[in-house]
Amino acid sequence: MSNVLVTGGAGYIGSHACKALKAAGFTPVTFDNLITGWQDAVKFGPFEQGDLLDRARLDEVFAKYKPIAVMHFAALSQVGESMSEPGKYWRNNVSGSLNLIEAAVAAGCENFVFSSTCATYGDQDNVVLDENSAQYPVNAYGASKRAIEDILRDFEASNDLRHVIFRYFNVAGADPDGDVGEFHQPETHLVPLMLDAIDGKRDALTIFGTDYDTPDGTCIRDYVHVCDLVDAHVLGLKWLQDGKGSRVFNLGTGSGFSVREVIDHSREVTNKAVPFNEGARRPGDCTKLVSGSQRAIDELGWKPERSTLKQMITDAWRWHQTGHYDA
Ligand code: UFG
């Protein structure tokens, strides 16, 4: 069996990736410090607790499993927090990733799949963002991810590591089998917050800003189903195994939905009212982020089959009602 080191494998996207890797015949080895992840979410392969800032621990894990590739999900990822605590983002995300990259190179592991973000593009109103769009992040989270992309390009140039970089748009939904799902503490993401508000687990949702230059005044995002997203990662891994060159791919659907539209869809799916109020803008938020993801479809053969807003909210709602991890 081929081992793949999955950093952040106990988190939302990483745990879904582990399931997809196992289904594709790989052994996902989760490396996670459990600061934002859940040991309960590690169901598809071995678990190694550790922190990316601990190089000796990384070396130990590389030596033990001799992974054929790294899938790097572990990161701090809250846009708002990154604005108030930028140092935390640069240290954890950038220094941690550099440690991981150097450990991979030292262990002779040459294939690296990296979880990047559309937040690296920043606010480019009324543009569909493709992989060649300029990157002007407007928050420290996006800036930290762009810096890691730069590091990967430098290690590619020195012939040490080949990479596939995925720039995600807004990830939502959950495993339809209910094995894993989305659970953050604290929760900051729109869909799970809204589902909590719907069934009274928390107060009304606050819409962050209603004065944006969009048709209904609320921010527009491109939502992609977590299962489709991780399928692309398995294709990215195979791309590298096939000896193809380093490449960047956007992962989104090309369709944008405003916060109010997400609320409307949630009302339809759950058949329940969505309690909400209107609040101020959240620092660091872009007006509109919509993906051009044709490259992943054309070159990787990616088929995002579950990424309708209705399907994502349906799967998230099922998980919300039945799944949980022990906090
Ligand atoms: N929103 C609200 N109220 C809330 C939470 C969110 O109105 O209580 C709005 C946000 O302002 C934004 C949209 O809902 O317009 C989506 O917000 P999320 O927090 O769910 O997602 P973000 O767009 O901020 O961030 C996500 C990922 C990042 C990624 C980013 C790119 O968490 O990793 O998408 O947009 F970089």
Boltz pocket constraint, residues with backbone or C-beta under 6 A from the ligand:
constraints:
  - pocket:
      binder: B
      contacts: [[A, 77], [A, 78], [A, 79], [A, 117], [A, 118], [A, 119], [A, 168], [A, 169], [A, 170], [A, 171], [A, 188], [A, 189], [A, 190], [A, 191], [A, 193], [A, 205], [A, 206], [A, 207], [A, 208], [A, 209], [A, 219], [A, 220], [A, 221], [A, 259], [A, 282], [A, 285], [A, 286], [A, 289]]
      max_distance: 6.0
